[in-house]
């Protein structure tokens, strides 16, 4: 759901200059998670943040009934956990591997070694973080004005990155877009009829990315 974007994921690492991004990721620790495996839990001490190399990560909160309320579904190139990490406050959301995924863990030692290597890095990191948070708020405001098919197109573009397929259930998409399963189904049918996507079991194939971008007004 779009309202959760600032606490879910950002393009924080991708927004860094190429050389700095490569250096930071090279210092990080690669980790792999199986589908359904918990990456972080609400209330945990934030000792690191995560960069997604591949796969999908669900961001949300588990209720007392054990049901996950999905806030966002993140893909390759996005980061999560950096706000709690940099702000030194407990995790506010749960993160679960939505598929088999490869992540890079970046903790205190990795970030500190990068800052020690170049004093200008600290200010650059703060500036990049501020810009990505502002972009998240701008995206929330923009999303409020979109129709359900437009919000679905936006979600599919976000999830797919440069890949031709998105592995996601329609229920996950409904939770992410913030509508009922019935409303989501109607939006899927509209995009399918227009030749933009081809839905399948647990997967949606992007057939016309340019049309999806145009629908979102990008």
Backbone torsions as a table, in degrees:
resi	resn	phi	psi	omega
1	UNK	NA	137.3	-168.1
2	UNK	-62.4	-28.0	-177.8
3	UNK	-64.2	-14.2	-176.7
4	UNK	-98.1	2.9	-172.4
5	UNK	-53.8	-45.8	-177.4
6	UNK	-62.2	-27.9	179.6
7	UNK	-96.9	1.3	-176.2
8	UNK	-99.4	-81.9	-175.7
9	UNK	-145.6	156.4	178.1
10	UNK	-141.3	173.2	173.3
11	UNK	-94.6	36.0	-173.5
12	UNK	-52.3	-53.1	-177.5
13	UNK	-69.1	-41.5	-179.3
14	UNK	-64.4	-23.6	-179.8
15	UNK	-79.5	-10.8	178.8
16	UNK	-73.8	153.4	173.4
17	UNK	-55.5	149.2	-172.8
18	UNK	-51.1	-49.9	-176.5
19	UNK	-63.1	-43.2	-179.7
20	UNK	-66.9	-39.4	179.1
21	UNK	-63.4	-46.7	-179.7
22	UNK	-61.9	-40.2	-179.5
23	UNK	-64.9	-43.9	-179.1
24	UNK	-64.3	-45.8	-178.8
25	UNK	-67.2	-33.7	178.5
26	UNK	-66.1	-27.8	179.6
27	UNK	-81.9	-17.8	-176.8
28	UNK	-75.2	173.1	-177.1
29	UNK	-110.5	114.9	178.7
30	UNK	-65.0	136.9	177.1
31	UNK	-137.2	146.0	176.1
32	UNK	-118.4	141.5	179.9
33	UNK	-130.0	137.7	176.3
34	UNK	-81.9	157.0	179.6
35	UNK	-55.7	130.9	179.6
36	UNK	90.7	-10.1	-179.0
37	UNK	-74.7	137.4	-179.8
38	UNK	-79.3	129.6	-179.7
39	UNK	-95.6	-44.3	175.8
40	UNK	-149.3	155.2	-179.8
41	UNK	-123.1	148.1	176.7
42	UNK	-56.5	131.8	-179.0
43	UNK	95.5	-14.1	177.7
44	UNK	-63.6	151.6	169.7
45	UNK	-69.1	133.0	-176.3
46	UNK	-87.3	92.9	-177.8
47	UNK	-97.7	-2.0	-177.8
48	UNK	-163.3	168.9	164.8
49	UNK	-128.9	171.0	-167.6
50	UNK	-128.0	139.9	173.0
51	UNK	-112.1	131.8	-178.1
52	UNK	-91.6	114.7	175.8
53	UNK	-81.9	-42.5	179.6
54	UNK	-157.0	159.2	-179.8
55	UNK	91.7	-171.1	-177.6
56	UNK	-128.9	145.9	178.9
57	UNK	-126.3	127.8	176.9
58	UNK	-88.5	133.1	177.1
59	UNK	-117.0	128.1	-179.7
60	UNK	-174.8	-158.9	178.1
61	UNK	-138.8	133.4	174.8
62	UNK	-81.1	132.8	176.0
63	UNK	-87.5	178.7	180.0
64	UNK	-65.2	-24.6	178.6
65	UNK	-82.4	1.1	179.8
66	UNK	84.8	-0.2	-178.5
67	UNK	-85.9	136.6	179.3
68	UNK	-88.0	122.9	170.5
69	UNK	-89.7	112.9	-173.8
70	UNK	-81.1	128.0	176.7
71	UNK	-100.2	-36.7	-176.6
72	UNK	-159.7	154.6	173.9
73	UNK	-124.8	111.4	-171.5
74	UNK	-99.5	152.8	-179.2
75	UNK	-129.5	-170.1	-175.6
76	UNK	-55.7	137.6	177.6
77	UNK	93.9	-10.4	-179.7
78	UNK	-97.7	160.1	177.7
79	UNK	-123.8	158.0	174.4
80	UNK	-150.5	155.3	179.0
81	UNK	91.7	-4.0	-174.5
82	UNK	-74.4	-28.2	-179.6
83	UNK	-66.3	-47.8	177.9
84	UNK	-65.9	-37.6	-179.9
85	UNK	-63.4	-51.3	-177.9
86	UNK	-72.3	-32.0	-179.7
87	UNK	-84.9	-8.7	179.0
88	UNK	56.8	46.2	173.4
89	UNK	-126.8	161.5	-175.2
90	UNK	-62.1	156.6	176.8
91	UNK	-57.9	139.8	179.0
92	UNK	-103.5	-9.7	-178.6
93	UNK	-139.4	162.6	172.1
94	UNK	-93.9	148.8	175.9
95	UNK	-129.5	126.4	-176.3
96	UNK	-129.6	140.4	177.3
97	UNK	-65.5	115.9	178.6
98	UNK	-80.5	-13.9	175.8
99	UNK	-156.8	177.5	170.4
100	UNK	-61.4	127.3	-175.2
101	UNK	-139.7	155.0	176.6
102	UNK	-114.0	122.9	-178.3
103	UNK	-122.1	162.3	171.6
104	UNK	-119.6	122.4	179.1
105	UNK	-87.1	128.3	178.4
106	UNK	-123.2	114.4	-177.9
107	UNK	-113.3	-167.3	-177.0
108	UNK	-57.2	-47.6	-174.2
109	UNK	-64.9	-40.2	-179.5
110	UNK	-66.1	-45.8	-178.6
111	UNK	-69.2	-40.1	-178.5
112	UNK	-66.1	-39.5	-179.5
113	UNK	-64.1	-34.5	177.9
114	UNK	-69.5	-41.5	180.0
115	UNK	-68.5	-35.7	178.0
116	UNK	-66.4	-31.7	-178.9
117	UNK	-70.4	-27.9	-178.7
118	UNK	-151.0	108.4	-177.9
119	UNK	-57.0	-27.5	-178.6
120	UNK	-70.7	-15.1	-177.2
121	UNK	-62.8	-38.7	-176.0
122	UNK	-57.9	-50.1	-179.5
123	UNK	-65.9	-37.6	179.9
124	UNK	-64.5	-40.4	177.6
125	UNK	-63.1	-43.7	179.0
126	UNK	-63.8	-41.5	179.1
127	UNK	-64.4	-43.9	179.7
128	UNK	-63.5	-40.9	179.5
129	UNK	-63.6	-43.6	179.8
130	UNK	-62.9	-40.5	180.0
131	UNK	-66.5	-41.5	-178.6
132	UNK	-68.6	-36.4	176.3
133	UNK	-66.1	-41.7	178.2
134	UNK	-62.9	-39.6	178.1
135	UNK	-63.9	-34.9	177.7
136	UNK	-64.3	-43.1	177.9
137	UNK	-66.0	-38.7	177.2
138	UNK	-62.4	-39.2	179.6
139	UNK	-66.3	-38.2	176.9
140	UNK	-60.6	-47.6	-179.1
141	UNK	-61.9	-41.8	179.8
142	UNK	-65.4	-40.9	-176.3
143	UNK	-66.1	-30.0	-179.4
144	UNK	-61.8	-23.9	-176.2
145	UNK	-92.1	-2.8	-175.0
146	UNK	-91.0	151.5	173.0
147	UNK	-75.0	170.7	179.4
148	UNK	-61.3	-46.0	176.8
149	UNK	-60.3	-36.4	178.4
150	UNK	-67.3	-41.5	178.6
151	UNK	-66.6	-35.6	175.4
152	UNK	-64.6	-45.0	178.0
153	UNK	-59.2	-42.4	179.0
154	UNK	-62.1	-43.8	-179.8
155	UNK	-64.0	-41.8	180.0
156	UNK	-65.2	-39.8	177.6
157	UNK	-64.7	-40.5	179.3
158	UNK	-64.4	-44.3	-175.1
159	UNK	-73.7	-32.7	-173.7
160	UNK	-79.4	-27.5	-174.1
161	UNK	59.9	-121.9	176.9
162	UNK	-102.7	5.9	-177.1
163	UNK	-85.8	152.7	-177.5
164	UNK	-81.1	-11.9	-177.5
165	UNK	-131.6	152.0	174.7
166	UNK	-121.0	120.0	177.5
167	UNK	-92.0	102.1	-175.9
168	UNK	-159.3	146.3	176.6
169	UNK	-85.0	159.1	178.7
170	UNK	-67.8	-29.0	176.4
171	UNK	-66.4	-41.2	176.4
172	UNK	-61.2	-42.0	178.8
173	UNK	-64.8	-40.3	179.0
174	UNK	-61.8	-43.6	178.0
175	UNK	-63.8	-40.7	-177.9
176	UNK	-67.9	-43.1	-179.2
177	UNK	-76.3	-23.8	177.3
178	UNK	87.6	34.9	-179.8
179	UNK	-133.1	172.8	177.2
180	UNK	-73.1	163.7	177.2
181	UNK	-61.3	-35.6	179.7
182	UNK	-65.3	-46.3	179.3
183	UNK	-63.7	-38.8	178.2
184	UNK	-63.9	-42.3	179.5
185	UNK	-59.8	-39.8	178.1
186	UNK	-65.1	-39.2	179.3
187	UNK	-68.2	-39.6	176.8
188	UNK	-60.8	-44.6	179.5
189	UNK	-61.4	-40.5	179.8
190	UNK	-62.8	-44.5	-180.0
191	UNK	-69.5	-35.3	178.2
192	UNK	-66.5	-44.9	-180.0
193	UNK	-61.7	-34.0	179.5
194	UNK	-78.9	-2.9	178.0
195	UNK	79.8	15.9	-177.8
196	UNK	-85.3	-33.7	-177.2
197	UNK	-138.5	163.7	172.4
198	UNK	-132.6	104.5	-178.9
199	UNK	-75.6	145.7	175.8
200	UNK	-140.5	-171.8	-178.8
201	UNK	-74.8	107.8	178.4
202	UNK	71.4	12.6	-179.3
203	UNK	-151.3	145.5	174.2
204	UNK	-126.8	126.9	179.6
205	UNK	-95.0	129.2	177.2
206	UNK	-81.7	116.8	-178.8
207	UNK	-100.8	-29.1	-178.9
208	UNK	-141.4	83.9	-177.6
209	UNK	-62.6	-38.2	-179.0
210	UNK	-61.2	-39.2	179.6
211	UNK	-68.0	-37.6	176.6
212	UNK	-63.4	-43.0	178.1
213	UNK	-62.1	-42.2	179.7
214	UNK	-65.1	-38.5	179.1
215	UNK	-62.6	-35.2	179.9
216	UNK	-81.4	-6.6	-178.9
217	UNK	77.2	26.4	179.5
218	UNK	-91.2	NA	NA
